[in-house]
Amino acid sequence: CPAGKYLETTGNDELDDCVACAAGKYSEVDGSPSGTTCLNCTAGTYSNTTGNDAVGDCQPCAKGTYSTVAGAAARSTCQPCGVGKYLDTTGNDAEEDCVACSAGKYSDVSGSSSGTTCLNCGVGKYLDTTGNDAEEDCMACGEGKYSLDTGSPSGTTCLNCPAGKYLETTGNDELDDCMACGEGTYSDVDGSP
């Protein structure tokens, strides 16, 4: 029997007597007397055809997906990375292979194959954790502060309004948002709410 097939009985007289390795398996052995020579496609790959005769017949899970299943017979075993993550390589075999969006970014797309789906938090906001999945995760700079940066990974980019000015709102994105102290009043404190 050719590679990709085996025959466990004796006295056979036709090629059609050979049994094909099942989907999700392959065998590179010619004349195999046993189905044990049919090896599982590794986790991160699958094969939906029978009679595979080379490891290359096992197809890798696409970018943005992974599979922990060895001997997978269908592409559906390849699971998408969750929101807040992406995967830009093929043939991955663990959820841990999915890469979290960095601090300052978020993504609401599952099965993403590129870090470009990780979007920056807007100006006046920051995000100091990774793997975030919604714009609402971005935190507004506090009262008395503003930020000019997009995709800020830390609240340290929130700048204080200078002395003599104050700001009672959050999430501000420019120095001009800071209000001057009124007539007859003053503030010698930076970042005054």
VEXVEXDREN-218487 format. One record per residue (C-alpha): x, y, z. Coordinates in steps of 0.25 Angstrom, whole numbers, padded with zeros to 4 digits, always signed. Last residue first. Layout:
N
XYZ
...
This chain:
193
-0038+0283+0160
-0024+0289+0162
-0014+0282+0154
-0002+0292+0158
-0005+0299+0171
-0002+0314+0173
-0017+0318+0171
-0022+0332+0170
-0035+0339+0173
-0039+0354+0172
-0044+0352+0157
-0046+0338+0153
-0035+0327+0152
-0032+0324+0138
-0039+0311+0132
-0031+0299+0127
-0037+0294+0114
-0027+0303+0106
-0016+0293+0111
-0022+0282+0102
-0029+0268+0102
-0038+0268+0114
-0043+0255+0119
-0049+0260+0133
-0056+0273+0136
-0053+0283+0147
-0041+0289+0142
-0033+0300+0148
-0023+0311+0145
-0014+0321+0153
-0003+0310+0155
-0002+0301+0142
-0012+0291+0138
-0006+0277+0141
-0002+0268+0130
-0008+0254+0128
+0004+0247+0121
+0007+0241+0135
-0007+0234+0134
+0000+0223+0126
-0001+0215+0113
-0005+0227+0105
-0010+0223+0091
-0013+0237+0087
-0005+0248+0094
-0009+0263+0097
-0014+0260+0111
-0021+0269+0121
-0021+0270+0136
-0029+0278+0147
-0040+0268+0148
-0035+0254+0144
-0030+0249+0131
-0040+0239+0125
-0038+0224+0126
-0039+0216+0113
-0047+0203+0116
-0059+0209+0110
-0052+0208+0097
-0054+0193+0098
-0046+0180+0098
-0034+0182+0107
-0022+0172+0106
-0012+0181+0113
-0014+0190+0125
-0009+0205+0127
-0020+0211+0118
-0020+0226+0116
-0029+0237+0112
-0029+0252+0109
-0026+0249+0094
-0032+0236+0089
-0029+0222+0093
-0021+0216+0082
-0027+0204+0074
-0023+0190+0074
-0028+0185+0060
-0014+0188+0054
-0008+0177+0063
-0012+0168+0052
-0019+0154+0050
-0031+0157+0058
-0040+0146+0062
-0048+0154+0071
-0050+0169+0069
-0053+0179+0080
-0039+0184+0081
-0032+0193+0091
-0019+0201+0092
-0012+0210+0103
-0005+0197+0109
-0002+0187+0098
-0012+0178+0091
-0011+0164+0096
-0004+0154+0087
-0010+0141+0085
+0000+0129+0086
-0006+0127+0100
-0018+0121+0094
-0009+0110+0089
-0006+0102+0077
-0002+0113+0066
-0001+0108+0052
-0001+0122+0046
+0005+0135+0050
-0001+0149+0053
-0009+0146+0065
-0018+0157+0072
-0023+0161+0085
-0033+0170+0092
-0045+0162+0087
-0042+0147+0088
-0033+0139+0078
-0041+0131+0069
-0042+0115+0070
-0037+0106+0060
-0045+0093+0062
-0054+0098+0051
-0043+0095+0041
-0047+0081+0042
-0040+0067+0044
-0032+0071+0056
-0022+0060+0060
-0016+0068+0071
-0026+0078+0077
-0020+0091+0084
-0024+0099+0072
-0021+0114+0069
-0027+0126+0061
-0024+0140+0057
-0015+0135+0046
-0020+0123+0040
-0019+0109+0046
-0008+0101+0039
-0012+0090+0028
-0007+0076+0030
-0004+0071+0017
+0010+0075+0019
+0012+0064+0029
+0012+0055+0017
+0003+0043+0012
-0011+0048+0014
-0021+0037+0011
-0033+0044+0016
-0036+0059+0015
-0040+0069+0025
-0026+0072+0031
-0023+0080+0043
-0012+0088+0049
-0009+0096+0062
-0008+0083+0070
+0000+0073+0061
-0007+0065+0050
-0008+0051+0057
+0000+0040+0051
-0005+0028+0043
+0006+0017+0045
-0003+0011+0056
-0013+0008+0045
-0004-0005+0043
+0003-0013+0032
+0009-0001+0025
+0014-0003+0011
+0020+0011+0009
+0021+0019+0022
+0019+0034+0021
+0006+0033+0028
-0004+0045+0031
-0016+0048+0041
-0026+0058+0043
-0035+0051+0033
-0034+0036+0034
-0022+0028+0028
-0027+0021+0016
-0029+0006+0016
-0023-0002+0005
-0033-0012-0001
-0034-0003-0013
-0020-0006-0017
-0025-0020-0020
-0021-0034-0017
-0022-0036-0002
-0017-0049+0004
-0014-0043+0018
-0021-0033+0027
-0016-0020+0033
-0014-0011+0021
-0009+0003+0022
-0011+0016+0014
-0005+0030+0014
+0008+0024+0008
+0005+0014-0003
+0000+0000+0000
